[in-house]
């Protein structure tokens, strides 16, 4: 059986953890930052984890990301 292709857009945006959860970078930190509070920008720097439903969708796009079926 041929190898499956990963969705390249998803591969650049998401990373699977060892336990199969999906990590991503938060939005809203690219521009217009002077009007945002220091605390808000600090919280946006931290990576976030996807919820259960979105995790299933991303695992469909990334067939070789670690996941527990």
C-alpha positions as CSV (number, residue, x, y, z in Angstrom):
1,X,0.0,0.0,0.0
2,X,1.4,3.4,-0.9
3,X,2.4,5.9,1.8
4,X,-0.2,8.5,2.7
5,X,0.4,12.2,2.2
6,X,0.2,14.6,5.1
7,X,-1.6,17.9,4.5
8,X,1.3,20.3,4.3
9,X,-0.7,23.3,5.6
10,X,-1.7,21.3,8.8
11,X,1.9,20.0,9.1
12,X,3.3,23.5,9.4
13,X,0.7,24.6,12.0
14,X,0.3,21.6,14.3
15,X,2.6,19.3,16.2
16,X,1.6,16.0,17.9
17,X,2.8,15.4,21.5
18,X,3.9,12.0,22.6
19,X,0.5,11.2,24.1
20,X,-1.3,12.2,20.8
21,X,-2.6,15.6,21.8
22,X,-2.2,18.4,19.2
23,X,-0.2,21.5,20.0
24,X,-0.5,24.8,18.1
25,X,0.5,28.5,18.3
26,X,-2.2,31.0,19.3
27,X,-3.3,33.7,17.0
28,X,-3.5,37.5,17.4
29,X,0.2,38.2,18.1
30,X,1.4,39.2,14.6
31,X,0.6,42.9,14.4
32,X,-1.3,45.8,16.2
33,X,0.4,44.7,19.4
34,X,0.9,48.1,21.0
35,X,-2.8,48.2,21.9
36,X,-2.7,44.8,23.6
37,X,-1.8,44.5,27.2
38,X,1.5,42.9,28.3
39,X,-0.3,40.1,30.0
40,X,-2.4,39.3,27.0
41,X,0.7,39.1,24.7
42,X,2.4,37.0,27.3
43,X,-0.5,34.5,27.4
44,X,-0.6,34.4,23.6
45,X,3.0,33.3,23.4
46,X,2.3,30.0,25.2
47,X,1.4,27.0,23.0
48,X,-2.1,25.7,23.3
49,X,-3.7,22.2,22.9
50,X,-6.6,21.4,20.6
51,X,-9.9,20.0,22.0
52,X,-11.1,16.5,21.3
53,X,-13.1,17.2,18.2
54,X,-10.5,19.3,16.5
55,X,-7.8,16.7,17.4
56,X,-9.7,14.1,15.4
57,X,-9.9,16.4,12.4
58,X,-6.2,17.2,12.5
59,X,-5.2,13.5,12.9
60,X,-7.1,12.9,9.7
61,X,-4.9,15.5,8.0
62,X,-1.7,14.2,9.6
63,X,-1.8,10.4,9.2
64,X,1.6,9.8,10.7
65,X,1.2,12.1,13.7
66,X,1.1,10.0,16.9
67,X,-2.4,9.2,17.9
68,X,-4.2,6.5,19.9
69,X,-7.3,5.3,18.2
